[in-house]
Amino acid sequence: MQINKQLIAIIILASLLFSAIGAALFFFKKNQQTLKEKSELITVYIAKDDIPKDTFMTIEYLAQTSIAKEYILNTPLTKEEIIGKFTNEKIYKHEIFLKQKLDSQITKEQKKILDFEKSSFNMKFEQFKNPNYALVQGEYINIISVYPKDGYDEKGIAKDFEVEYIANNLRILGFIRNGKHESASITKQTVQKIVDKKTVEVIEEVKSDEVILDIDLDVLLKLTQNYNKGNQLWMVKIAYDETKENNQDQNNQEEIANEVKTIAPNAQASTTKVNPIVEQSIKYKYRLYSSDVTVLTQSAAIDYANDVNKEKSKIKNVEIAVDSNKICSQIKDKFIVGITNSFFIRSEPSKDSQDKSLLYRNIIIPYIEKQEEWYKTCDGRYVHQSVVNEVDLSFIQSKLGNYE
């Protein structure tokens, strides 16, 4: 009986040993198989070079490479799943193609047009002799007009030309193509073409038809008048300068005007002759400034007597209701008058101030004091010295109500 118990124990222990060895062998082989699968090389398609957004995918954009399976986190796309699609964002060189970065058509984004401060007016690019399709939203242009001065000769060519700036600091708000707003002057569009007697869709860069400008109504009137004189307008891209609004640097004017004047006769040769139009100069009425400021913000410092180090001191802004027009009427000896067709009055003495209003020529403004190159007006706002002149009471009495 004792021998049988020992035999049973030996058999059980042997069984456990063989089970442990079998399990170890199983997991070892499984691990080896897993390592083999992870190190297995998979052929995937990658970008041959950087691919911009909205690109139509063709075979020339593709390259192949082999990567260990363990480093592939997403299911790689086949060639058929890539070709014929459009990229919806930039794909970088050697990047693996992902499904979420490809679409069956160009992604349509909502077009944004900048808000206007004066008036929104769209002009056809074909109205300009030198249309600049590289313009970007928010940039500024000046417009030059060229028109015949002394009539035409027997060949219908103008004998002499007048060249002048007619619009300054016009901000680009956006563009129009086929009656729809665009954020850029040149955009990629899907167009249909006939290739080998088959209709196919291709991506092409398409120019806008019109440019949207932020323009003053008086300047728009002059622009229309000048265009009808000679049908020649030229655009000049500039960096915005408020101190030169409607009052450009004369040297730059003459340099550009002379350059245009030398080109104009050649362009005029192909221009239809137009009847001369009598120019109507824009006149502005001398009038007193009317303020719309009803609240002034004042800063008050609160100190405590037992606070030696001023650690508890506070500065608080207080809004005070005021009658600005009454304050302005009490000033009798300090006045400025606008000398440019339009200019800004600002809440702070800085050209970067975003809180501003547009004023026009010949408006008379009482001021409190001059702070360096800025006049502080009767309602606590600021006007730059380059767009106004100081005047006295006798000047106001002689000019008020007149048009010039």
Contacts in CASP RR format, 6 or more apart in sequence:
PFRMAT RR
TARGET T0000
AUTHOR 0000-0000-0000
METHOD contacts of the structure
MODEL  1
MQINKQLIAIIILASLLFSAIGAALFFFKKNQQTLKEKSELITVYIAKDD
IPKDTFMTIEYLAQTSIAKEYILNTPLTKEEIIGKFTNEKIYKHEIFLKQ
KLDSQITKEQKKILDFEKSSFNMKFEQFKNPNYALVQGEYINIISVYPKD
GYDEKGIAKDFEVEYIANNLRILGFIRNGKHESASITKQTVQKIVDKKTV
EVIEEVKSDEVILDIDLDVLLKLTQNYNKGNQLWMVKIAYDETKENNQDQ
NNQEEIANEVKTIAPNAQASTTKVNPIVEQSIKYKYRLYSSDVTVLTQSA
AIDYANDVNKEKSKIKNVEIAVDSNKICSQIKDKFIVGITNSFFIRSEPS
KDSQDKSLLYRNIIIPYIEKQEEWYKTCDGRYVHQSVVNEVDLSFIQSKL
GNYE
37 69 0 8 1.000
38 68 0 8 1.000
38 69 0 8 1.000
38 70 0 8 1.000
39 68 0 8 1.000
39 69 0 8 1.000
39 70 0 8 1.000
40 68 0 8 1.000
40 69 0 8 1.000
41 66 0 8 1.000
41 67 0 8 1.000
41 68 0 8 1.000
41 69 0 8 1.000
42 66 0 8 1.000
42 67 0 8 1.000
42 68 0 8 1.000
42 69 0 8 1.000
42 72 0 8 1.000
42 76 0 8 1.000
43 64 0 8 1.000
43 65 0 8 1.000
43 66 0 8 1.000
44 64 0 8 1.000
44 65 0 8 1.000
44 66 0 8 1.000
44 67 0 8 1.000
44 72 0 8 1.000
44 76 0 8 1.000
44 96 0 8 1.000
45 62 0 8 1.000
45 63 0 8 1.000
45 64 0 8 1.000
45 76 0 8 1.000
45 77 0 8 1.000
45 78 0 8 1.000
45 79 0 8 1.000
45 82 0 8 1.000
45 96 0 8 1.000
45 97 0 8 1.000
46 62 0 8 1.000
46 63 0 8 1.000
46 64 0 8 1.000
46 65 0 8 1.000
46 94 0 8 1.000
46 95 0 8 1.000
46 96 0 8 1.000
46 97 0 8 1.000
47 61 0 8 1.000
47 62 0 8 1.000
47 63 0 8 1.000
47 91 0 8 1.000
47 92 0 8 1.000
47 93 0 8 1.000
47 94 0 8 1.000
47 95 0 8 1.000
47 97 0 8 1.000
48 60 0 8 1.000
48 61 0 8 1.000
48 62 0 8 1.000
48 63 0 8 1.000
48 93 0 8 1.000
49 61 0 8 1.000
49 93 0 8 1.000
50 90 0 8 1.000
50 91 0 8 1.000
50 92 0 8 1.000
50 93 0 8 1.000
51 57 0 8 1.000
51 61 0 8 1.000
51 87 0 8 1.000
51 90 0 8 1.000
51 91 0 8 1.000
52 87 0 8 1.000
52 90 0 8 1.000
53 87 0 8 1.000
53 88 0 8 1.000
53 89 0 8 1.000
53 90 0 8 1.000
53 107 0 8 1.000
54 86 0 8 1.000
54 87 0 8 1.000
54 88 0 8 1.000
54 106 0 8 1.000
54 107 0 8 1.000
54 188 0 8 1.000
54 203 0 8 1.000
55 61 0 8 1.000
55 86 0 8 1.000
55 87 0 8 1.000
55 203 0 8 1.000
56 84 0 8 1.000
56 85 0 8 1.000
56 86 0 8 1.000
56 201 0 8 1.000
56 202 0 8 1.000
56 203 0 8 1.000
57 82 0 8 1.000
57 83 0 8 1.000
57 84 0 8 1.000
57 85 0 8 1.000
57 86 0 8 1.000
57 87 0 8 1.000
57 102 0 8 1.000
58 83 0 8 1.000
58 84 0 8 1.000
59 79 0 8 1.000
59 83 0 8 1.000
62 79 0 8 1.000
62 82 0 8 1.000
62 83 0 8 1.000
63 94 0 8 1.000
65 94 0 8 1.000
67 96 0 8 1.000
72 96 0 8 1.000
74 96 0 8 1.000
74 98 0 8 1.000
74 99 0 8 1.000
76 96 0 8 1.000
76 97 0 8 1.000
77 97 0 8 1.000
77 98 0 8 1.000
77 99 0 8 1.000
77 102 0 8 1.000
81 99 0 8 1.000
81 102 0 8 1.000
82 97 0 8 1.000
82 102 0 8 1.000
85 102 0 8 1.000
85 103 0 8 1.000
85 104 0 8 1.000
86 102 0 8 1.000
86 103 0 8 1.000
86 104 0 8 1.000
86 105 0 8 1.000
86 106 0 8 1.000
86 107 0 8 1.000
86 203 0 8 1.000
87 101 0 8 1.000
87 102 0 8 1.000
87 103 0 8 1.000
88 101 0 8 1.000
88 102 0 8 1.000
88 103 0 8 1.000
88 107 0 8 1.000
89 101 0 8 1.000
91 97 0 8 1.000
91 101 0 8 1.000
105 190 0 8 1.000
106 188 0 8 1.000
106 189 0 8 1.000
106 190 0 8 1.000
106 203 0 8 1.000
109 183 0 8 1.000
111 180 0 8 1.000
111 181 0 8 1.000
111 182 0 8 1.000
111 183 0 8 1.000
112 183 0 8 1.000
113 173 0 8 1.000
113 174 0 8 1.000
113 181 0 8 1.000
113 183 0 8 1.000
113 212 0 8 1.000
114 137 0 8 1.000
114 138 0 8 1.000
114 171 0 8 1.000
114 172 0 8 1.000
114 173 0 8 1.000
114 174 0 8 1.000
114 214 0 8 1.000
115 173 0 8 1.000
116 171 0 8 1.000
116 173 0 8 1.000
116 214 0 8 1.000
117 171 0 8 1.000
117 214 0 8 1.000
117 358 0 8 1.000
118 214 0 8 1.000
118 215 0 8 1.000
118 216 0 8 1.000
118 217 0 8 1.000
118 342 0 8 1.000
118 358 0 8 1.000
119 214 0 8 1.000
119 215 0 8 1.000
119 216 0 8 1.000
119 217 0 8 1.000
119 220 0 8 1.000
120 173 0 8 1.000
120 212 0 8 1.000
120 213 0 8 1.000
120 214 0 8 1.000
120 215 0 8 1.000
121 212 0 8 1.000
121 213 0 8 1.000
121 215 0 8 1.000
121 220 0 8 1.000
122 176 0 8 1.000
122 210 0 8 1.000
122 211 0 8 1.000
122 212 0 8 1.000
122 213 0 8 1.000
123 210 0 8 1.000
123 211 0 8 1.000
123 213 0 8 1.000
124 209 0 8 1.000
124 210 0 8 1.000
125 131 0 8 1.000
125 133 0 8 1.000
125 207 0 8 1.000
125 208 0 8 1.000
125 209 0 8 1.000
125 210 0 8 1.000
125 211 0 8 1.000
127 227 0 8 1.000
127 233 0 8 1.000
128 233 0 8 1.000
128 234 0 8 1.000
128 235 0 8 1.000
129 146 0 8 1.000
129 232 0 8 1.000
129 233 0 8 1.000
129 234 0 8 1.000
129 263 0 8 1.000
129 267 0 8 1.000
130 234 0 8 1.000
130 235 0 8 1.000
131 235 0 8 1.000
132 141 0 8 1.000
132 235 0 8 1.000
132 237 0 8 1.000
133 185 0 8 1.000
133 186 0 8 1.000
133 207 0 8 1.000
133 208 0 8 1.000
134 185 0 8 1.000
135 141 0 8 1.000
135 172 0 8 1.000
135 185 0 8 1.000
135 211 0 8 1.000
135 237 0 8 1.000
136 172 0 8 1.000
136 184 0 8 1.000
136 185 0 8 1.000
137 172 0 8 1.000
137 173 0 8 1.000
137 174 0 8 1.000
137 183 0 8 1.000
137 184 0 8 1.000
138 171 0 8 1.000
138 172 0 8 1.000
138 173 0 8 1.000
139 171 0 8 1.000
139 172 0 8 1.000
139 237 0 8 1.000
140 169 0 8 1.000
140 170 0 8 1.000
140 171 0 8 1.000
140 172 0 8 1.000
140 237 0 8 1.000
140 238 0 8 1.000
140 239 0 8 1.000
140 240 0 8 1.000
141 170 0 8 1.000
141 172 0 8 1.000
141 213 0 8 1.000
141 235 0 8 1.000
141 236 0 8 1.000
141 237 0 8 1.000
141 238 0 8 1.000
142 165 0 8 1.000
142 167 0 8 1.000
142 168 0 8 1.000
142 169 0 8 1.000
142 170 0 8 1.000
142 235 0 8 1.000
142 236 0 8 1.000
142 238 0 8 1.000
142 248 0 8 1.000
143 165 0 8 1.000
143 166 0 8 1.000
143 167 0 8 1.000
143 170 0 8 1.000
143 223 0 8 1.000
143 233 0 8 1.000
143 234 0 8 1.000
143 235 0 8 1.000
143 236 0 8 1.000
144 163 0 8 1.000
144 164 0 8 1.000
144 165 0 8 1.000
144 166 0 8 1.000
144 233 0 8 1.000
144 234 0 8 1.000
144 235 0 8 1.000
144 236 0 8 1.000
144 256 0 8 1.000
144 257 0 8 1.000
144 260 0 8 1.000
145 163 0 8 1.000
145 164 0 8 1.000
145 165 0 8 1.000
145 166 0 8 1.000
145 223 0 8 1.000
145 226 0 8 1.000
145 227 0 8 1.000
145 229 0 8 1.000
145 230 0 8 1.000
145 232 0 8 1.000
145 233 0 8 1.000
145 234 0 8 1.000
146 161 0 8 1.000
146 162 0 8 1.000
146 163 0 8 1.000
146 230 0 8 1.000
146 232 0 8 1.000
146 233 0 8 1.000
146 234 0 8 1.000
146 260 0 8 1.000
146 261 0 8 1.000
146 264 0 8 1.000
146 267 0 8 1.000
146 268 0 8 1.000
147 161 0 8 1.000
147 162 0 8 1.000
147 226 0 8 1.000
147 229 0 8 1.000
147 230 0 8 1.000
147 232 0 8 1.000
148 158 0 8 1.000
148 159 0 8 1.000
148 160 0 8 1.000
148 161 0 8 1.000
148 162 0 8 1.000
148 229 0 8 1.000
148 230 0 8 1.000
148 268 0 8 1.000
148 276 0 8 1.000
149 158 0 8 1.000
149 159 0 8 1.000
149 160 0 8 1.000
149 161 0 8 1.000
149 162 0 8 1.000
150 158 0 8 1.000
150 159 0 8 1.000
150 160 0 8 1.000
151 158 0 8 1.000
151 159 0 8 1.000
151 160 0 8 1.000
151 276 0 8 1.000
152 158 0 8 1.000
152 159 0 8 1.000
152 273 0 8 1.000
153 159 0 8 1.000
156 273 0 8 1.000
157 265 0 8 1.000
157 268 0 8 1.000
157 269 0 8 1.000
158 265 0 8 1.000
158 268 0 8 1.000
161 261 0 8 1.000
161 264 0 8 1.000
161 265 0 8 1.000
161 268 0 8 1.000
163 257 0 8 1.000
163 258 0 8 1.000
163 260 0 8 1.000
163 261 0 8 1.000
163 264 0 8 1.000
164 226 0 8 1.000
164 257 0 8 1.000
165 248 0 8 1.000
165 253 0 8 1.000
165 257 0 8 1.000
166 219 0 8 1.000
166 222 0 8 1.000
166 223 0 8 1.000
166 226 0 8 1.000
167 215 0 8 1.000
167 219 0 8 1.000
167 222 0 8 1.000
167 223 0 8 1.000
168 219 0 8 1.000
168 244 0 8 1.000
168 245 0 8 1.000
168 246 0 8 1.000
168 247 0 8 1.000
168 248 0 8 1.000
169 238 0 8 1.000
169 240 0 8 1.000
169 241 0 8 1.000
169 242 0 8 1.000
169 244 0 8 1.000
169 245 0 8 1.000
169 246 0 8 1.000
170 213 0 8 1.000
170 214 0 8 1.000
170 215 0 8 1.000
171 213 0 8 1.000
171 214 0 8 1.000
171 240 0 8 1.000
172 211 0 8 1.000
172 212 0 8 1.000
172 213 0 8 1.000
173 212 0 8 1.000
173 213 0 8 1.000
173 214 0 8 1.000
174 181 0 8 1.000
174 182 0 8 1.000
174 183 0 8 1.000
174 211 0 8 1.000
174 212 0 8 1.000
175 181 0 8 1.000
175 182 0 8 1.000
175 183 0 8 1.000
175 184 0 8 1.000
175 185 0 8 1.000
175 208 0 8 1.000
175 210 0 8 1.000
175 211 0 8 1.000
175 212 0 8 1.000
176 182 0 8 1.000
176 208 0 8 1.000
176 209 0 8 1.000
176 210 0 8 1.000
176 211 0 8 1.000
176 212 0 8 1.000
177 187 0 8 1.000
177 206 0 8 1.000
177 207 0 8 1.000
177 208 0 8 1.000
177 209 0 8 1.000
177 210 0 8 1.000
178 209 0 8 1.000
179 209 0 8 1.000
182 208 0 8 1.000
184 208 0 8 1.000
185 207 0 8 1.000
185 208 0 8 1.000
185 211 0 8 1.000
186 205 0 8 1.000
186 206 0 8 1.000
186 207 0 8 1.000
186 208 0 8 1.000
187 205 0 8 1.000
187 206 0 8 1.000
187 208 0 8 1.000
188 203 0 8 1.000
188 204 0 8 1.000
188 205 0 8 1.000
188 206 0 8 1.000
189 203 0 8 1.000
189 204 0 8 1.000
189 205 0 8 1.000
189 206 0 8 1.000
190 201 0 8 1.000
190 202 0 8 1.000
190 203 0 8 1.000
191 201 0 8 1.000
191 202 0 8 1.000
191 203 0 8 1.000
191 204 0 8 1.000
191 206 0 8 1.000
192 199 0 8 1.000
192 200 0 8 1.000
192 201 0 8 1.000
192 202 0 8 1.000
193 199 0 8 1.000
193 200 0 8 1.000
193 201 0 8 1.000
193 202 0 8 1.000
194 200 0 8 1.000
215 223 0 8 1.000
216 341 0 8 1.000
216 342 0 8 1.000
216 358 0 8 1.000
218 282 0 8 1.000
218 341 0 8 1.000
218 342 0 8 1.000
218 360 0 8 1.000
219 246 0 8 1.000
219 341 0 8 1.000
219 342 0 8 1.000
221 282 0 8 1.000
222 282 0 8 1.000
223 233 0 8 1.000
225 277 0 8 1.000
225 279 0 8 1.000
225 280 0 8 1.000
226 233 0 8 1.000
227 233 0 8 1.000
228 274 0 8 1.000
228 277 0 8 1.000
229 274 0 8 1.000
229 276 0 8 1.000
229 277 0 8 1.000
229 279 0 8 1.000
230 271 0 8 1.000
230 274 0 8 1.000
231 271 0 8 1.000
231 272 0 8 1.000
231 274 0 8 1.000
232 264 0 8 1.000
232 267 0 8 1.000
232 268 0 8 1.000
232 271 0 8 1.000
234 260 0 8 1.000
236 256 0 8 1.000
242 343 0 8 1.000
242 344 0 8 1.000
242 351 0 8 1.000
242 384 0 8 1.000
242 386 0 8 1.000
242 387 0 8 1.000
243 384 0 8 1.000
243 386 0 8 1.000
243 387 0 8 1.000
244 386 0 8 1.000
245 340 0 8 1.000
245 341 0 8 1.000
245 342 0 8 1.000
245 343 0 8 1.000
245 387 0 8 1.000
246 340 0 8 1.000
246 341 0 8 1.000
246 342 0 8 1.000
247 339 0 8 1.000
247 340 0 8 1.000
247 386 0 8 1.000
247 387 0 8 1.000
282 341 0 8 1.000
283 403 0 8 1.000
283 404 0 8 1.000
284 341 0 8 1.000
284 360 0 8 1.000
284 361 0 8 1.000
284 362 0 8 1.000
284 403 0 8 1.000
284 404 0 8 1.000
285 362 0 8 1.000
285 401 0 8 1.000
285 402 0 8 1.000
285 403 0 8 1.000
286 337 0 8 1.000
286 362 0 8 1.000
286 363 0 8 1.000
286 364 0 8 1.000
286 396 0 8 1.000
286 399 0 8 1.000
286 400 0 8 1.000
286 401 0 8 1.000
286 402 0 8 1.000
286 403 0 8 1.000
286 404 0 8 1.000
287 362 0 8 1.000
287 363 0 8 1.000
287 364 0 8 1.000
287 400 0 8 1.000
287 401 0 8 1.000
288 363 0 8 1.000
288 364 0 8 1.000
288 400 0 8 1.000
289 328 0 8 1.000
289 359 0 8 1.000
289 363 0 8 1.000
289 364 0 8 1.000
289 365 0 8 1.000
289 366 0 8 1.000
289 377 0 8 1.000
289 378 0 8 1.000
290 325 0 8 1.000
291 324 0 8 1.000
291 325 0 8 1.000
291 328 0 8 1.000
291 377 0 8 1.000
291 378 0 8 1.000
291 379 0 8 1.000
292 324 0 8 1.000
292 357 0 8 1.000
293 322 0 8 1.000
293 324 0 8 1.000
293 379 0 8 1.000
293 380 0 8 1.000
293 381 0 8 1.000
294 321 0 8 1.000
294 322 0 8 1.000
294 323 0 8 1.000
294 324 0 8 1.000
295 319 0 8 1.000
295 320 0 8 1.000
295 321 0 8 1.000
295 322 0 8 1.000
296 319 0 8 1.000
296 320 0 8 1.000
296 322 0 8 1.000
296 380 0 8 1.000
297 317 0 8 1.000
297 318 0 8 1.000
297 319 0 8 1.000
297 320 0 8 1.000
298 317 0 8 1.000
298 318 0 8 1.000
298 319 0 8 1.000
298 320 0 8 1.000
299 315 0 8 1.000
299 316 0 8 1.000
299 317 0 8 1.000
299 318 0 8 1.000
300 315 0 8 1.000
300 316 0 8 1.000
300 317 0 8 1.000
300 318 0 8 1.000
301 313 0 8 1.000
301 314 0 8 1.000
301 315 0 8 1.000
302 313 0 8 1.000
302 314 0 8 1.000
302 315 0 8 1.000
302 316 0 8 1.000
303 310 0 8 1.000
303 313 0 8 1.000
304 312 0 8 1.000
304 313 0 8 1.000
307 313 0 8 1.000
322 379 0 8 1.000
324 378 0 8 1.000
324 379 0 8 1.000
327 378 0 8 1.000
327 379 0 8 1.000
328 366 0 8 1.000
328 377 0 8 1.000
328 378 0 8 1.000
328 379 0 8 1.000
329 366 0 8 1.000
331 366 0 8 1.000
331 367 0 8 1.000
331 368 0 8 1.000
331 378 0 8 1.000
332 393 0 8 1.000
333 392 0 8 1.000
333 393 0 8 1.000
334 366 0 8 1.000
334 367 0 8 1.000
334 368 0 8 1.000
334 369 0 8 1.000
334 390 0 8 1.000
335 364 0 8 1.000
335 365 0 8 1.000
335 366 0 8 1.000
335 367 0 8 1.000
335 390 0 8 1.000
335 391 0 8 1.000
335 392 0 8 1.000
335 393 0 8 1.000
335 395 0 8 1.000
335 396 0 8 1.000
336 364 0 8 1.000
336 365 0 8 1.000
336 367 0 8 1.000
336 375 0 8 1.000
336 383 0 8 1.000
336 388 0 8 1.000
336 389 0 8 1.000
336 390 0 8 1.000
336 391 0 8 1.000
337 362 0 8 1.000
337 363 0 8 1.000
337 364 0 8 1.000
337 365 0 8 1.000
337 388 0 8 1.000
337 389 0 8 1.000
337 391 0 8 1.000
337 395 0 8 1.000
338 359 0 8 1.000
338 360 0 8 1.000
338 361 0 8 1.000
338 362 0 8 1.000
338 363 0 8 1.000
338 364 0 8 1.000
338 365 0 8 1.000
338 387 0 8 1.000
338 388 0 8 1.000
338 389 0 8 1.000
339 361 0 8 1.000
339 387 0 8 1.000
339 388 0 8 1.000
339 389 0 8 1.000
340 361 0 8 1.000
340 387 0 8 1.000
341 360 0 8 1.000
341 361 0 8 1.000
342 358 0 8 1.000
342 359 0 8 1.000
342 360 0 8 1.000
342 361 0 8 1.000
343 358 0 8 1.000
343 359 0 8 1.000
343 360 0 8 1.000
343 383 0 8 1.000
343 384 0 8 1.000
343 387 0 8 1.000
343 388 0 8 1.000
344 356 0 8 1.000
344 357 0 8 1.000
344 358 0 8 1.000
344 359 0 8 1.000
344 383 0 8 1.000
344 384 0 8 1.000
345 356 0 8 1.000
345 357 0 8 1.000
345 359 0 8 1.000
345 365 0 8 1.000
345 377 0 8 1.000
345 381 0 8 1.000
345 382 0 8 1.000
345 383 0 8 1.000
346 353 0 8 1.000
346 355 0 8 1.000
346 356 0 8 1.000
346 381 0 8 1.000
346 382 0 8 1.000
346 383 0 8 1.000
347 353 0 8 1.000
347 355 0 8 1.000
347 356 0 8 1.000
347 381 0 8 1.000
347 382 0 8 1.000
348 355 0 8 1.000
348 382 0 8 1.000
349 371 0 8 1.000
349 372 0 8 1.000
349 374 0 8 1.000
349 376 0 8 1.000
349 382 0 8 1.000
351 384 0 8 1.000
353 382 0 8 1.000
359 365 0 8 1.000
359 383 0 8 1.000
362 399 0 8 1.000
362 404 0 8 1.000
364 391 0 8 1.000
364 396 0 8 1.000
364 400 0 8 1.000
365 375 0 8 1.000
365 377 0 8 1.000
365 378 0 8 1.000
365 383 0 8 1.000
365 388 0 8 1.000
366 377 0 8 1.000
366 378 0 8 1.000
367 375 0 8 1.000
367 376 0 8 1.000
367 377 0 8 1.000
367 378 0 8 1.000
367 383 0 8 1.000
368 376 0 8 1.000
368 377 0 8 1.000
368 378 0 8 1.000
368 380 0 8 1.000
369 375 0 8 1.000
369 376 0 8 1.000
370 376 0 8 1.000
370 385 0 8 1.000
371 382 0 8 1.000
373 384 0 8 1.000
373 385 0 8 1.000
373 386 0 8 1.000
374 382 0 8 1.000
374 383 0 8 1.000
374 384 0 8 1.000
374 385 0 8 1.000
375 382 0 8 1.000
375 383 0 8 1.000
375 384 0 8 1.000
375 385 0 8 1.000
375 388 0 8 1.000
376 382 0 8 1.000
377 383 0 8 1.000
END
